[in-house]
């Protein structure tokens, strides 16, 4: 995590994989939000409510989104942009995890969104996003599941936010298994897209929509290993019941 990040928020949904322990071992001041309700949208909205910074960056905690890219997302927000979207499909981006089926589905949904919104997004279903805190009041987020990413992107476009798209490399997850189900979640994204384009009215109605402007960066060819590869390696070794435990003894003489 870059040193310039002031606050790290982990939304823990009753995990059993020592998520909180690993996070606190890496960064002692991490803020943990315990969320008992299910759904990625629920978790994100809880995290947004707990955030106190002027700029919010959302990324998955499975290691698939590199925190070292945060600077690429924050820079446009410091130069007149309101909303920054990561993309795996522009120069400098890519994915180590995207299957052919998911890639085809994402391409179809992205094309449909662009046709309806008159936008130029290149990657609809990717949740590495940064935005200014004041955008939350405008976006009025409501979704509970994976479709919250679509809700964010569609509402940002309809609200006329100044949007930038930057390249991002999706990595193989460090641990855990994906909860995404291609057909079920693809249908939910399609339903959300239809609902948002026909029902939701932006509170900024009347403002001229901003055209999507991609921010071009030159990426270094230097590759750095991700550390730790095993998240449990940051935790202290557990004491086994068979280990010898030595304790100081105080002997008193009469």
C-alpha positions as CSV (number, residue, x, y, z in Angstrom):
1,X,0.0,0.0,0.0
2,X,1.5,3.4,-1.0
3,X,2.6,5.6,1.9
4,X,0.5,8.5,0.7
5,X,-2.7,6.5,1.4
6,X,-4.1,8.1,4.6
7,X,-6.8,5.6,5.4
8,X,-7.4,1.9,4.7
9,X,-10.8,0.4,5.2
10,X,-11.5,-3.3,5.2
11,X,-15.2,-4.4,5.1
12,X,-15.3,-7.8,6.7
13,X,-18.3,-10.0,5.9
14,X,-17.9,-12.7,8.5
15,X,-14.7,-14.1,6.8
16,X,-13.0,-17.2,8.1
17,X,-9.6,-16.7,6.3
18,X,-8.0,-14.3,8.8
19,X,-8.6,-11.3,6.6
20,X,-8.6,-8.8,9.5
21,X,-5.6,-10.3,11.2
22,X,-3.5,-10.2,8.0
23,X,-4.6,-6.6,7.3
24,X,-3.7,-5.4,10.8
25,X,-0.4,-7.2,10.6
26,X,0.5,-5.2,7.5
27,X,-1.0,-1.9,8.7
28,X,-1.9,-1.5,12.3
29,X,-4.3,1.5,11.8
30,X,-6.6,-0.2,9.3
31,X,-10.2,0.5,9.9
32,X,-12.4,-2.6,10.0
33,X,-16.1,-2.4,9.2
34,X,-18.1,-5.5,10.2
35,X,-20.9,-6.1,7.7
36,X,-23.3,-9.0,8.3
37,X,-25.3,-8.5,5.2
38,X,-24.3,-10.3,2.0
39,X,-23.3,-8.7,-1.3
40,X,-20.5,-6.7,-2.8
41,X,-22.7,-3.7,-3.2
42,X,-23.6,-3.8,0.5
43,X,-19.9,-4.1,1.4
44,X,-18.9,-1.1,-0.8
45,X,-21.6,1.1,0.4
46,X,-20.6,0.4,4.0
47,X,-17.0,1.1,3.2
48,X,-17.9,4.4,1.5
49,X,-20.0,5.5,4.6
50,X,-17.0,4.8,6.8
51,X,-14.5,6.6,4.6
52,X,-13.4,10.1,5.8
53,X,-11.0,11.1,2.9
54,X,-11.7,13.5,0.1
55,X,-10.7,10.9,-2.5
56,X,-12.0,7.3,-2.3
57,X,-10.4,4.4,-4.1
58,X,-12.2,1.0,-4.2
59,X,-10.4,-2.2,-4.9
60,X,-10.8,-5.9,-4.2
61,X,-8.8,-7.3,-1.2
62,X,-7.9,-10.6,-2.9
63,X,-4.7,-9.3,-4.4
64,X,-6.1,-9.1,-8.0
65,X,-5.9,-5.2,-8.0
66,X,-2.4,-3.8,-7.3
67,X,-2.5,-0.9,-4.7
68,X,0.6,0.5,-6.4
69,X,-1.6,1.6,-9.3
70,X,-3.6,3.9,-6.9
71,X,-1.4,6.9,-8.0
72,X,-2.6,6.5,-11.6
73,X,-6.2,6.7,-10.4
74,X,-5.6,9.7,-8.0
75,X,-3.7,11.9,-10.5
76,X,-6.6,12.7,-12.8
77,X,-8.8,13.5,-9.7
78,X,-6.2,16.2,-8.9
79,X,-6.6,17.7,-12.4
80,X,-10.3,18.5,-12.8
81,X,-11.7,14.9,-13.1
82,X,-14.4,13.6,-10.8
83,X,-14.4,9.8,-11.5
84,X,-11.6,7.5,-12.7
85,X,-12.3,4.1,-14.1
86,X,-9.7,1.3,-14.5
87,X,-9.6,-0.7,-17.7
88,X,-8.0,-4.0,-18.6
89,X,-8.5,-3.4,-22.3
90,X,-6.5,-0.3,-23.1
91,X,-2.7,0.0,-23.7
92,X,-0.9,-0.7,-20.5
93,X,-3.8,-2.8,-19.0
94,X,-4.4,-6.5,-19.0
95,X,-5.6,-9.5,-17.0
96,X,-4.2,-12.7,-15.7
97,X,-7.6,-13.9,-14.5
98,X,-10.1,-13.1,-17.2
99,X,-11.6,-16.2,-19.0
100,X,-12.7,-16.2,-22.6
101,X,-16.4,-16.5,-21.6
102,X,-16.2,-13.6,-19.2
103,X,-14.2,-11.5,-21.7
104,X,-16.8,-12.0,-24.4
105,X,-19.7,-11.2,-21.9
106,X,-17.9,-8.1,-20.7
107,X,-17.3,-6.9,-24.3
108,X,-21.0,-7.4,-25.2
109,X,-22.2,-5.5,-22.1
110,X,-19.6,-2.7,-22.6
111,X,-20.8,-2.2,-26.2
112,X,-24.4,-2.1,-25.1
113,X,-23.6,0.4,-22.4
114,X,-21.7,2.6,-24.8
115,X,-24.6,2.5,-27.4
116,X,-27.1,3.5,-24.8
117,X,-25.0,6.1,-22.9
118,X,-23.2,7.5,-26.0
119,X,-20.0,6.9,-24.1
120,X,-16.7,5.3,-24.9
121,X,-16.0,2.9,-22.0
122,X,-13.6,0.0,-22.8
123,X,-14.3,-2.2,-19.7
124,X,-17.7,-2.1,-18.0
125,X,-17.2,-5.0,-15.5
126,X,-14.1,-4.0,-13.7
127,X,-14.3,-2.5,-10.2
128,X,-11.0,-0.7,-9.7
129,X,-12.5,2.8,-9.4
130,X,-11.6,6.1,-7.7
131,X,-13.8,9.2,-7.3
132,X,-14.2,12.4,-5.3
133,X,-16.1,12.0,-2.0
134,X,-18.8,14.5,-3.0
135,X,-19.8,12.3,-5.9
136,X,-21.5,9.9,-3.5
137,X,-24.3,12.3,-2.9
138,X,-24.9,12.6,-6.6
139,X,-24.6,8.9,-7.4
140,X,-27.2,7.8,-4.8
141,X,-25.9,4.2,-4.8
142,X,-28.5,1.4,-4.0
143,X,-27.3,-1.9,-5.5
144,X,-26.4,-4.8,-3.1
145,X,-24.5,-7.2,-5.4
146,X,-21.8,-7.2,-8.2
147,X,-24.0,-5.0,-10.3
148,X,-23.0,-2.0,-8.1
149,X,-20.0,-1.5,-10.5
150,X,-22.5,-1.0,-13.4
151,X,-24.6,1.3,-11.3
152,X,-21.6,3.4,-10.5
153,X,-20.4,3.7,-14.1
154,X,-23.9,4.4,-15.6
155,X,-24.8,7.0,-13.0
156,X,-21.5,8.7,-13.3
157,X,-22.1,9.1,-17.1
158,X,-25.7,10.2,-16.7
159,X,-24.8,12.7,-14.0
160,X,-22.3,14.4,-16.2
161,X,-19.3,13.7,-14.1
162,X,-15.9,14.4,-15.6
163,X,-14.7,10.8,-16.2
164,X,-11.2,9.5,-17.0
165,X,-10.2,5.9,-17.9
166,X,-6.8,4.6,-17.0
167,X,-5.1,1.2,-17.7
168,X,-5.0,-1.4,-15.0
169,X,-3.5,-4.9,-14.8
170,X,-5.8,-7.5,-13.1
171,X,-3.6,-10.0,-11.3
172,X,-4.2,-13.6,-10.2
173,X,-5.8,-13.5,-6.8
174,X,-3.5,-14.3,-3.9
175,X,-6.1,-16.3,-2.0
176,X,-9.7,-17.2,-1.8
177,X,-12.2,-18.2,-4.6
178,X,-14.3,-15.8,-6.7
179,X,-18.0,-15.6,-5.8
180,X,-18.8,-14.4,-9.3
181,X,-21.1,-16.6,-11.4
182,X,-20.9,-15.6,-15.1
183,X,-24.5,-16.1,-16.3
184,X,-26.3,-15.1,-13.1
185,X,-24.2,-11.9,-12.5
186,X,-24.2,-11.1,-16.2
187,X,-28.0,-11.1,-16.2
188,X,-27.9,-8.8,-13.1
189,X,-25.6,-6.4,-14.8
190,X,-27.9,-6.4,-17.9
191,X,-30.9,-5.8,-15.7
192,X,-29.1,-3.0,-13.8
193,X,-28.0,-1.4,-17.1
194,X,-31.6,-1.3,-18.4
195,X,-33.0,0.0,-15.1
196,X,-30.4,2.7,-14.7
197,X,-30.8,4.0,-18.3
198,X,-34.6,4.1,-18.1
199,X,-35.5,4.8,-14.5
200,X,-32.8,6.7,-12.6
201,X,-32.9,10.5,-12.9
202,X,-29.6,12.2,-12.0
203,X,-29.8,15.1,-9.5
204,X,-27.6,17.0,-12.0
205,X,-30.3,16.8,-14.7
206,X,-29.8,19.5,-17.3
207,X,-26.0,19.4,-17.0
208,X,-24.2,18.6,-20.2
209,X,-22.7,15.1,-20.1
210,X,-18.9,15.0,-20.1
211,X,-17.3,12.9,-22.9
212,X,-15.1,10.1,-21.7
213,X,-11.5,11.2,-21.8
214,X,-8.8,8.6,-21.4
215,X,-5.6,9.6,-19.6
216,X,-2.5,8.3,-21.4
217,X,0.4,7.1,-19.3
218,X,3.7,5.5,-20.0
219,X,4.2,2.4,-18.0
220,X,7.7,1.2,-17.0
221,X,8.8,-2.3,-18.1
222,X,10.1,-3.0,-14.7
223,X,8.1,-5.7,-12.9
224,X,8.1,-6.1,-9.1
225,X,7.1,-9.2,-7.3
226,X,4.1,-9.0,-5.1
227,X,4.9,-9.5,-1.4
228,X,3.8,-11.4,0.5
229,X,2.7,-14.2,-1.9
230,X,1.2,-16.0,1.0
231,X,-0.9,-13.6,3.1
232,X,-0.5,-15.7,6.2
233,X,3.2,-15.2,6.2
234,X,2.8,-11.8,7.9
235,X,1.1,-13.4,10.9
236,X,3.1,-14.6,13.9
237,X,3.4,-18.4,14.2
238,X,0.6,-20.0,16.3
239,X,1.6,-21.8,19.5
240,X,0.8,-25.5,19.3
241,X,-0.5,-27.5,22.3
242,X,2.5,-29.8,21.9
243,X,5.0,-27.0,22.2
244,X,6.9,-26.5,25.4
245,X,5.9,-23.3,27.1
246,X,8.5,-21.8,29.5
247,X,7.3,-19.4,32.1
248,X,9.4,-17.7,34.8
249,X,8.9,-19.1,38.3
250,X,9.3,-17.2,41.6
251,X,10.5,-19.4,44.5
252,X,10.1,-18.0,48.0
253,X,12.2,-19.3,50.9
254,X,10.6,-19.4,54.4
